[in-house]
Amino acid sequence: MSYTIYTLPGCTRCKILKQCMGEQGLVYTEKDTQAEGKEEFQKFYGQNRKSIFRGSVGIEFPILASPEGIWQGLPKTLAQILFGKKLNGFVSLGTLHKEWVDGLHISGGDPAYADEFLQLLHYIKANNMQLQIDTDGRHPEILHRVFVDNLASVLIFNAQDATSPDIRKSLELVVKFPVYKIHTIVSPEITPAEVSEIARMIGEITGNIKTPYFLFADAKDETPNLLSHRSAARRHLVLADIANDSATV
């Protein structure tokens, strides 16, 4: 299979991907999008605009292209090179920059491929990157391995339910991480009473009514009003508050 890597000068993530492809014995063509590959990338981008994310700070690199598809960002490109489709759901295009890597989702993929997911995390961290990993409480056994192997620099817990034993088990692990953040993405279906129960669970497990807890409006909710949800959460967590932006995690 033929691969093309679109890169930027000085891009650490691009170097990591090229290193990985070399280790796998894969042949590729590199196109520096600020030099000899600029015109070709502009044409490629124009033809594949819907498949390439462009955020507020520009396009995320590296971009890996082959006849089979297009992959963007370090987690997705490495996952494709190392494991093909096995890590679908575990990885996505992240939003962090410099030495930080996100888009790593414990709860998103098939737990049958947990070993492969952990291998990916180890590979990224071994290249001096800091990992922000998230979970919604599913697959606590994978979360436990992430904790034991000290893979997460920051652990994000998206608490959506207070009834599942797996979610309680995961939260008990989350609070052992050196740095963790807890939030709930409030869709129109989530009631203040449900948020109250989530906050109560968090307070019970952390043993601290001052545990920071944030409520995000679902990005799909065009008219969010979370004041009643915040009031409900503050019955158990006095610092509960509404985040400033919407979330799509």
Secondary structure, DSSP 8 states (H G I E B T S, - for coil): --EEEEE-TT-HHHHHHHHHHHHTT--EEEEETTTTTHHHHHHHHHHSGGGS-EETTEE-S-EEEETTEEEESHHHHHHHHHHGGGGBTTB------TTEEEEEETTTS-GGGHHHHHHHHHHHHHTT-EEEEEE-S--HHHHHHHHHTT--SEEEEE---SS-HHHHHHHHHHTTSSSEEEEEEE-TT--HHHHHHHHHHHHHHHT-TT---EEEEETT-SS---HHHHHHHTTT-TT-EEEEEEE--
